[in-house]
Amino acid sequence: MINIDGSMGGGQILRTALGLSAYTKKPFSIINIRAGRKEPGLKEQHLQAVNAMAKLCNADVSGNELHSKEVIFTPREIAKKELNIKISTAGSVGLVLQALMMPAIKENLNVTIEGGADFGKFAPPTLHIKHVLIPLLEKMNCSANINIKRYGFYPKGGSCAEFFSNKSKLMPLNILETGDIISIEGVSVASSSLKNARVAERQANAAKQILFKKFAAIPNIKTIYDNSICTGSGIQLWIKTKNSFIGANALGELGKKSEVVGEEAANELIFEYENGCVDQHTADQLIPYMALANNSKILTSKITEHTKTNIEIVKKFLDVDFEIKGQIISNSILIRQL
């Protein structure tokens, strides 16, 4: 049994533990889940991640209830290849996917998520996983895709998304140089209720102006209006280079001008591009895959606490060591002395 103290971070600890537990078939217990958060314990998206992983590998699990601060998870073989997950709140779709995508490497999975939000504070948009994380994983020989059928926003959620994966053997990821820019792209999304106010176009145009001024190239930013069950908006941007994909995003909020949303995302994208080859948020998401592939190396814009915490959790499940030099993260198999 691997014992984890969840007070060292937030929900990322639980998601990484779930994903690697299902992958390695190693059981774990976690206490003090999200102890430092305003509302500690399991929230809806964390609970659904636990329940989905339990179904995936027919696990014995205790503590799988809202606000629980302790979970014990004992996995078996991955047997269920199709999952239907329901999120009854505006919990993050992206955060649920984070856990499921790790064991998805080993199997051909078909997952449908109904409910939840595709944009939210402190969570990766579903579009970021689709257009930044998955393309980077494809460089590691991982095959996956996401189809967003309906977008969900706070406070009601209501997303509908499908995730597909094909069994694959991961290859190392080495990105220390960005290489030439191939394209600058994005998706600006808003609920249909905001169409008259041209929110999606205003977000996109504000981002385009800043990015054109910086790169002297017109970004291809699509605008989408969706029949969401509640009002909301967001924008996801990414730069595709010869060697990498770099992403940034921003969330629309009540009282926040659409132009500000676009400007925030564009300025963040420029920062990430100028300071690394992999953006800081994707870097921490890549840690488990780097460990599974071994001998990977990336240059990120910033070493975050999320990244450091994720490394510590990964090391509990896998015989691997990580080294951080400046903004370069590398890993190798840990050779134990007999």
Secondary structure, 3 states (H helix, E strand, C coil): CEEEEHHHCCHHHHHHHHHHHHHHCCCEEEECCCCCCCCCCCCHHHHHHHHHHHHHCCCEEECCCCCCCCEEEECCCCCCCEEEEEEEEEEEHHHHHHHHCCHHHHCCEEEEEEEEECCCCCCCCHHHHHHHHHHHHHCCCCEEEEEEEECCECCCECCEEEEEEECCCCCCCEECCCCCEEEEEEEEEEEHHHCCCCHHHHHHHHHHHHHHHHHCCCCEEEEEEECCCCCCEEEEEEEEECCCEEEEEEECCCCCCHHHHHHHHHHHHHHHHHHCCECHHHHHHHHHHHHHHCCCEEEECCCCHHHHHHHHHHHHHCCEEEEEECCEEEEEECCCCC
